[in-house]
Amino acid sequence: MVVLNPGWVRTDMGGAQAPTGVQESVSGLRRVLDGLTMKESGGFFHFDGERLPW
C-alpha cells in the first residue's frame, strides 16, 4: 500500500491557476503505480515519482 499525491491539479477544486493538468497528473500517477514494488510499500509519492517524507 502507498499514498499518492496528485499535485495541484487544474480542476473545479484546484482552480485555473493550478500548474498541473488532469491528464499529466493521471499519467504520472499511473507511471508511479506501474513501477511500484514491495520495496515502496508504505511510501508516499508525488505524481512525478518523487518519494515524499511522511
MOHUDA-V334486 format. One record per pair of residues at least 4 apart in sequence whose ideal C-beta (glycine too) atoms are under 8 Angstrom apart, sorted by the first residue. I is the first residue (numbers start at 1). J is the second residue. Records with the same first field share a line. If there is no record, write none. Layout:
I=J / J
This chain:
1=41 / 42
2=32 / 36 / 40 / 41 / 42 / 43 / 44 / 45
3=43 / 44 / 45
4=29 / 32 / 33 / 44 / 45 / 46 / 47
5=44 / 45 / 46 / 47 / 52
6=20 / 25 / 26 / 29 / 47
7=18 / 19 / 20 / 25 / 28 / 46 / 47 / 48
8=14 / 18 / 19 / 20
9=14 / 18 / 20 / 21 / 22 / 25
10=14 / 15 / 16 / 18 / 19 / 20 / 21 / 22
11=15 / 18 / 22
14=18
20=24 / 25 / 47
21=25
22=26
23=27
24=28 / 47
25=29 / 47
26=30
27=31
28=32 / 46 / 47 / 48 / 49
29=33 / 47
30=34
31=35 / 49
32=36 / 45 / 47 / 49
35=49
36=40
40=45 / 51
43=51
44=51 / 52 / 53 / 54
45=49 / 50 / 51 / 52
46=50 / 52
